[in-house]
Amino acid sequence: MNARLATALALACLAASASLASEAPARGDARAVALRAQAEMVAAVEQGRRAFAFVGGGSGVCISPDGYVLTNYHVAGRKPSWTVRVYGSGKLYVGEVCGNDPLGDVTLLKLKDAQNVPHVPLADLERARVGESVLAIGDPFKLADIDGAPGVSLGILSARHRYQGPGRLPSLLQTGGSLLSRGAVYFDALQTDAAVNPGNSGGPLLNLRGELLGLTGQIMARFDPKANSRIAYAVPADQLARFLPLLKEARGGTIHHGTLPEGLTLEDGNAWPGAQPGVTVTAVASGSAAAEAGFCADDKLLFADGESVETLHRLMGIVQSRPEDAEVAFTVVRGQSRQRIVARLPRLVVSDETPPSVTEPDDGEDGSESGHPAPKVIAP
């Protein structure tokens, strides 16, 4: 080997050694970060599991040390009391129904003689971001009957503000009618790809801080109605927070959702090619509640209760996830100026008639492949 080649090889070896030496701390830092993240996840899982409540054939979660438990109405709403096992305390309690929200699929229980019960706080959804990791805790297929422990699945927050109503809203909507629905409606749902199966209903969807993002209660399926499809919906924590005071005072009764004042004709701008996104008031009935509130024809709705109105579905999701009699401020564009309108929400009247059938095209526009059934939303 000549001297020039030997020198080049030596320099290359020195450079490689220096590079490896500089990378070692970086690899060490990455490993430390990964271990911290894992420890945080394990802590969130442990907090959520301790607050987990076994309710009937489904799930629930404790939200206070004195024993308030949230679950789905379709899990616990049809009996006045239940035997509830809280995993973290290892105790059995009598859980009495405080209040039911059948339309929103929420029931609140109060555990008798409960003190210092493990619990989780409600999350601030203003901090929630699509793509962040989430945990779904439940009792899928009653597997806890074997070893007594709830199961945990990991996923991400796939979407927010899903309007899982009884069907598509028309592009031109008149307010004041009844909602055709034979079951619960998730007006402002969170969507996750965390595995949710039969037995998970009413269980917590948590962030990695161990805070309650929502209650899982619906899954979307195309073929087998009880198969996990990685599309699950949860009642969001901010909606739960709005209804909690009413549920606590309901004395075992039923509470109701609000809706827009009657007398409005609304057009979804997204339904027409070239139209501006948003919702426009095309007409206001004379002497109606909407007219008394201050709405005018040609108003363009921008915000409802501080949230952006981009579609008709989003508007209804905002309004109908509030309780009846709630005061909601609307921001509209009228002419060249913005106006603020405050309206009290009337009760959302529900009819259990079968909703009108919708003939879907056979070219996949309904989200299905030609010749295959469209997905269905069901309670797991």
Secondary structure, 3 states (H helix, E strand, C coil): CCHHHHHHHHHHHHHHHHHHHHHHHHHHHHHHHHHHHHHHHHHHHHHHHHCEEEECCEEEEECCCCCEEEECHHHHCCCCEEEEEECCCCEEEEEEEEEEECCCCEEEEEECCCCCCCCCCECCHHHCCCCCEEEEEECHHHCHHHHCCCEEEEEEEEEEEEEECCCCCCCEEECCCCEECCCCCEEEEEEECCCCCCCCCCCEEECCCCCEEEEEEEEEECCCCCCCCCCEEEEEHHHHHHHHHHHHCCCCEECCEECCCCCEEEEEHHHCCCCCCCEEEEEECCCCHHHHHCCCCCCEEEEECCEECCCHHHHHHHHHCCECCCEEEEEEEECCEEEEEEEECCECCEECCCCCCCCCCCCCCCCCCCCCCCCEEECC
